[in-house]
Amino acid sequence: MDLAMTQDNSIVQLFAGDFPRVVKPVVIASGSGLLVKGTVLGKVTASGKYAPYDDTKVDGTEVAKLVLSEDADDATLADVNSIAYASGHFNSAALTGYDAAAGVDFEGSPIFIGTDL
């Protein structure tokens, strides 16, 4: 089982199905802080680095792209290397930062959203 901590500190299953999971290396942008496994990531247009998805921004991170596959080192003061899922079937309750707009962003991508197995 692959578990993740939700925003309300409960533990839930990260995956909602068996769709193939593909990971890719990512650089988490400085200023992102501490990110946990299951954080929805957007890509900063100017740098190509990733940061927490935020639908209210206009820097590229307003578009959900990936799901962080591990707790990342602290990116408060410096960029950090990490790994993120580029595909999979995820439990929406396990995704930090996930909202309806992120769900729309993931449509047509190999990231599928569902509920706990």
N, C-alpha and C positions, 0 to 999 in steps of 0.2 A: 504494500500500500504506500502511496505517496501522499503524505498529509501536508496541509498548509494551515497557517494561523490566519483567521479572518480579522477584519478590522475591529470586531468586538471581542477579540481574543479567544474565540472558540476554535477548536481543531476540526477540520473537515477534509474530506477526500479532494485532492486537487483535480483529478480527472473524472470525466463523466462518461467516457467511452474509450474504445480501443483504437481510434483512428491513429495511424502512424505518427510518431512524434519525431520531429527533426529539431536539433538544436544548432545554434550558431554562436560564435563568439561575438561579444558586443563590448563597446566601451561605454560605460556609464559616465555621463557628463558631471564634472565638478559642480557642486552646489545641489546635487540631487539628494544628499543625505544618506541615511540608512534605508536600504530597500530590502524587502523580504521576498522570498519565493512566492510567486503568484502575482507579483506586481505587473500591471499592464503598462507597457512602455510605448512611448512615441519617439520618433526620430527627429532630432533637432536639425532643421534644414541647413542652417549655416555651417554646422560642424560635422554632420553625419553621425554624431554620437547620440546615445539614447538617454532618455530621462523619463520620469514618471509621466504617463499620459495625463493630460489636463485639457479638457474640452473648451476651457475658457481662454486658452492661450492662442497666439497666432505665430508661433515659432516652429511649427511642425509637430510639436508634441500634442497638438489637438487632434491628431489622427492616431488611433490605436494601431500598433503594428505587431508587437511581440508580447510574450509573457515570460517574465524572469523565471529561470528554472532553478535558481538557488538563492539563498540569502547572499547579498552582495557586500563586499567590504564597504566601509564608510566612504562615501563620495562627497562629503561635505566640503572638503578643502582641495581635493584633487580628483582627476579622472581615475576610474578603476576598471579593470578588465573583469568581465563576467560572462555568463552563458545564458541564452534565452531560447525559449521554444519559438520556432517559426511555423510549427504545425502541431495539431493535437486537438483533442475533444475535452474541454475544460468545464469544471463545475463553476458556475457563475458565482456561487457563494464563497469560493476560495480565492477569487481574483480581487486583489487590492486595486482600487481605483476604477473598477469596471462600472459602467453605466450604460443606459440605452444607446447613447451616441457611439460608445465603443462597440456595442453590438452591431450597429450599422456599419461601422468601419471594418469590422471583421467579415461582413458578408462578402462572399466571392473569394475569400482567402481560405487557406487550409487550416485556419483556426476556427473551430466550432465551439459553440457555447451550449451547455445543457445544465442538468442538475446532477447531484450525487448519484453514483451507481447504485 
